[in-house]
Amino acid sequence: MEYVLASASPRRRELLRQIVTAFEVLPAEGEEEVNLSLFPEKMACALAEHKCDEVFEKRPNATVIGCDTIVVFDKEILGKPKDSADAERTLKRLSGKTHLVITGVCVRNRYMKAVDFDRTEVTFNTLSDEFIHNYVLSGSPLDKAGSYGIQDEGIVKQYYGSYTNVVGLPVTLTRKLLDKIRVDK
């Protein structure tokens, strides 16, 4: 079976290797349509499904894996930062507080499609302005939902749920969905 990851994220690639040894990377290129009327879990799933379906149209004989991660704080969706100033504002808002990270995952082959989500509660350390400024200067938060990586030192105080969900690909859920659509059972 041929697998395709519908994401350019190096972190997702690394996590998928824990489940599937050989796969192709073919990022979805279409515009993400965020429907703010949906519950965050449904939104993450819809975005993941959109990416998966777009890539599946190009690779209909493969098993395609699409995912999307969103951060929810005070009933607001925090996506990737627009720029460094936006990343600093987001990190200041999250400093010392708790938020949710939700990742929608969609897997599809020519026989079946399965979609689900994982949710992790994350609490930040209290971050100084200097720490935030230096962290943003490193460039690390600029391509991540919520403007941070759980793997980056000094950011996260504690979390409840899946670590790999916060990184961007919940490994246990993805394995479960791939098993669900497997043809050679």
Sequence and secondary structure as in RCSB ss.txt:
>XXXX:A:sequence
MEYVLASASPRRRELLRQIVTAFEVLPAEGEEEVNLSLFPEKMACALAEHKCDEVFEKRPNATVIGCDTIVVFDK
EILGKPKDSADAERTLKRLSGKTHLVITGVCVRNRYMKAVDFDRTEVTFNTLSDEFIHNYVLSGSPLDKAGSYGI
QDEGIVKQYYGSYTNVVGLPVTLTRKLLDKIRVDK
>XXXX:A:secstr
  EEE    HHHHHHHTTT SS EE    S     TTS HHHHHHHHHHHHHHHHHHH TTSEEEEEEEEEEETT
EEE S SSHHHHHHHHHHHTT EEEEEEEEEEE SS EEEEEEEEEEEE    HHHHHHHHHTTGGGGSGGG  T
TSTTSEEEEES HHHHHT  HHHHHHHHHHH S  
